[in-house]
């Protein structure tokens, strides 16, 4: 039983325990591995396609989309399950399933529907990752420090994406001489270990953790708004302004994920075709925006909490960070296409991604503010709309490139950045969509 239960006993230890930092480390590991596994498909895809040439470009395109479609469909069910069942057991199960699905590609024999099934299972399992981790941070961190923690957790995902190619292609397949199948098996092992770690060490709240004392529970509860109806199921808010904020938050998620597809799908081709870099140079410079995004996520989380502690208030602290980040990113994305040197263009895009991603912890913070006890469900809804934006970006960005070359594609991306930034003028994170 947790020592939080003894909070009313005289003589309780005054110094808070630090179990929350163990949970923080686990959440960072989840975020990092989630993106290593997510980017693994793109890393092994050249070898996969060489071995199974019967799969056409359209076939492989559907395999790419299988993840995003399943990821979108799984968001709300996963968020609801996280709110109702608690984060711990569900998160451990999801890590185990997505690790098995990532490695399962090696067992498909290149048969389309088998690969499609693995990709879909992978998307469904990963769908609940961030909604559930978001719920964990709400349960384990005080309000004035929560966004900083969320920013670092987000940054670890960006670092994981940047690490996927060096780990899988350079280290495992290059230096170690492993084939793509064995490389997938190797990266699945940390997933199994992490699932066990979450099941053994994590708890849904500090009051359930045997290592957390009353002082830590009290520290985590500082700034929380108590409700006499906390035992009831959350109900829809009566304030119509909450729904305007929710609508703008969903529009932000759509636009933000849309513009993110430039970095996910098109930067390597831009460097190879648009700026004539050789494969080795491209491989070195293409991950730079991801590193910028990781740094930006940390800065954004710290900025949120500094502004809140300075008395700006959550509403404008979050809106100022979100607006300035996306607006500056949009300007830099638009300018980058005029830089003739691909390497220098990546430096500009690194800066653009830094500003763009410092709004990510702002999004996390707004969701936890607006969702209350149903934060995982709201996070899932926002992620669903974001996934729709990512799905729509493929054909639209392709049309822009086909008709207006790289300039049109980058300008279209910049416009979506600016649109995402403007939504923060209307998002009031203090208006809860669900009343506790």
ABEGO torsion letter per residue (X at the ends): XBAAAAAABBGBBABBBAAAAAAAAAAAAAAAAAAAAAAAAAAAAAAAAAABAABBAAAAAAAAAAAAAAAAAAAAAAAAAAAAAEAAAAAAAAAAAAAAAAAAAAAAGGBAAAAAAAAAAAAAAAAAAAAAAAAAAAAABBAAAAAAAAAAAAAAAAAAAAAAAAAAAAAAAAAAGBBAAAAAAAAAAAAAAAAAAAAAABBABAAABAABBAAAAAAAABGBBBBAAAABBBBBBABAAAAAAAAAAAAAAAAAAAAAAAAAAAAAAAAAAAAGBBAAAAAAAAAAAAAAAAAAAAAAAAAAAAAAAAGAEAAAAAAAAAAAAAAAAAAAAAAAAABABAAAAAAAAAAAAAAAAAAAAAAAAAAAAAAEAAAAAAAAAAAAAAAAAAAAAAAAAAAAAAAAEAAAAAAAAAAAAAAAAAAAAABBAABBABBX
